[in-house]
Structures are given as structure tokens and as C-alpha cells.
Amino acid sequence: MKKSVIIVALFLLAAAFVLFPSDKKPAPIEKIQQAISGKTSLVTWDYDEGNKWASSSASPECPTLEFESPVGVDKVTSVLYPGQYRGEDGGYRVHGGFRFDKQTSTQVDVRAPFDAYVFRGSRYLVGGQLQYVFDFINSCGIMYRLGHLYKLTPQMQELADKFPQPKEGDSRDHRTERLELKKGDLIATDVGLPGNVFVDWGVYDLRQENEASKNADYRSKHGWFSYLSFHGICWLDYLPSDQETVLKNLPGGDGQVGKQSDYCI
């Protein structure tokens, strides 16, 4: 008797689905597979010969842009602002960075500010000292660059060892194996050079061009590397409020241009 009741109940349930279908569309098979495995497929980004960025597939729904500083802000003594002319060569720098002038050594931990995969990088020499630079991109199309890294973690060093042999001043980028990092993962333990402790940090929104690029003069001057210059953002504006306040109250790291910036208004 009990078995008959169960069979009848199952029959009525099946009939209900036929007669009263749900308004919700069935989930695509890939979403079902992701839910079962707990994994989501990685969306990658690249740029074409026209320096236009595009994703490998539709980007996921992304939260409001906010991220942590890659370094402890309590150690920073001044801020290198993104989108300014600076340095010994007076060249244009889309990226910004941090200076640590009170440091007696190059030891500064650098951590991933958000989940991303390693896109490309380089190793090169500055005054005979080995330096590293890497670009990281997340599925939402936000890229960050860390440069003048001095000592890397083992997993990052393994990638760097596959770059061409370093040459003085030659920081041309090379694609890397796709290593995925999580927010907070350690990337480097030392930065800059002995006696000159600093690190470059730039953030780029690959989904859209920045406000500066809408200016005809800016496009004319910096269009030759538009894959960076048209996408750089003022990363200070996207930090947690406590970190933003600390850093914006520090002096500009370049003695000539200070806090001048095409991105930070």
C-alpha cells in the first residue's frame, strides 16, 4: 500500500511540472556544471593589433570596483601618482607607485590586491641590479601592474626564470604561463633597489577608455601605447577609505611634479 502511495505522489508531482511550468528559464548546462564542481571558467583578456582590449567570453557580473593596496600603507612615505611625466628620462608614466624612504632595507611585502591571473612580465637590469615587472588581469577586465620587484616568491620566481636573459634597461614584456593568484597572496618580499626603495603600481580598466583619453591632445601624445594610456585609472580613488585617506595625505613622490596627474582630479 505504502509503495502505491509513493508512486501516485511522484506521478502527481510530474504532472504539476507539465501543467504549471516554472517561469524561470533552466540554467545553462555550464552553470550547472560550475555549481557542481564549485569552479567558474576563467575569462581572459587580450588586445589586438589595434590595441583594443577584448575578453575571451562574456565577462561575469562584477561588483563595484574596490581593492586593497598591494603594500602596507603604514610604511609608505610618498605616493607616485599615475598619469604624469616623471623619472630621470622625463617619460610619461601611466602607472603610479609608492616610495619607502624610511626603509633601511628593500624588504617590503607585496600582495595581490584582488583575484587575478598573471598575464605577462619581464626581468631586466637597472644599474646591474635585477628587477621584475608583472601584469595581472581579473575576469572583470581590471589589470594591475607591479614593477621594480626585487625578490619574488618561489612560484613567481619560477615564472620569471623563463623570461629571456635580463638586459640593462630592457623591460619589454613577455607572455607567461597563466598562474592564478587570490587576493592577499604574497607576490614579492623586496622591492626597488638598495638605497632606493620603491615599487611601481598601476591599475587599468580594460573595459572602457578613461576620461583623459577623450582629450584630443592627450590622444595625440600618448596614443602610441593606448593599450595602457587609454585605460589607466586613479587607483587611489578605489581603495578602502582608511587607506585612501592615509595615502592622499602623503606628499607626491616625484619632487618635480608632485601630485600632478591626468587621472587623479
Summary of the structure (lengths in Angstrom):
residues: 265
radius of gyration: 23.9
end to end distance: 77.8
largest distance: 90.7
contacts: 762
relative contact order: 0.19
helix: 25%
strand: 29%
